[in-house]
Amino acid sequence: MAGIITALDRDGTILDTDKSVWFQGRAAWMLSTLVDTVEPREEWLNAARSCIEFLQTHCLAADGKMYFTVTREGAPLRMRRYVF
């Protein structure tokens, strides 16, 4: 399993394990940008790769559209009609 869980309480307790597909892409971009512009930290690069692999493996529907949310494991939950 890969990707990032984002619904955490202030103490780090997981509140929800569903994953936002948009956030996976945004996190991959942000972490990759940090590696390129701040310093090449291995943990940032690994986290970015995790998000990209999760997107490629679980977040694309057969018609090429991306899901909006998926389960922790990557099963589709919701597809939006708009393009963003």
N, C-alpha and C positions, 0 to 999 in steps of 0.2 A: 504494500500500500504506500502511496505517496501523496503529495499535495499538502495543503495546510488547512488545519481546522481553525476557524476564526471566532467562533462563539465561545469565548472564555470569560469567566467571572474575574473580578479583580485579583483573586488569589490564585488564578490559573486553573480553577476547576472548569472542566468542559461542560458547557450548558447545552450545546447542540452539536451533533457530529455531521450534519448536512454541510456540504461544501458549495460555496459560491464559485461558479465557473469563472465569472469576471474577475473575482479576487485572485484566483490562481494565476491568471495571466498578468494581472497588475503586480502581484508579488514577484513573479519571475522577472518582469521588466525592472522593477525597483532593485531587486537583489543583483541582477546582472549589471545595472548601472552603477551600483556601489562598487562592485568588483572592478569595473572599468575606470571609475573616476576617483574613488577614495583609496582603496587598497585591495589587492587580490586575496581576500580571505577565503580559505577553503570551505568554511561552513556556509558562507553566503553563496558560493558557487554551487555547492551541493544542494542547498535549499532551492535555488533557482532551477536546477536540473530536475529536482523532485516535482516541482510545479509543472514544468514543461512536459515531462514524461506522463504525469497524471492527465494533463490536457489532451495529449496525443492519444493516450490509451483509452480514456473513459468519457471524454466530454464532447466528442463529435458524433452526431447522428448519421445514419446511413445517407441522408440527403445532403450532407455537408454542413448543415446548420449546427450550431453549438447549443447545448443545453444551458439552462439558466442556473439550475441547482442539480446536484447529484448527491447520492448517499456517501458516507465515509469511504465505502468500498468502490464507489464510482458508478453505481446503478442510477439511471436517469430518474429524476423526480419531476422536473418542470422544464417546459420549453416555452419561451416567449415568442410572440409573433413579430415584434420589432427587431431591427437589425443590430441594435447596440445593446 
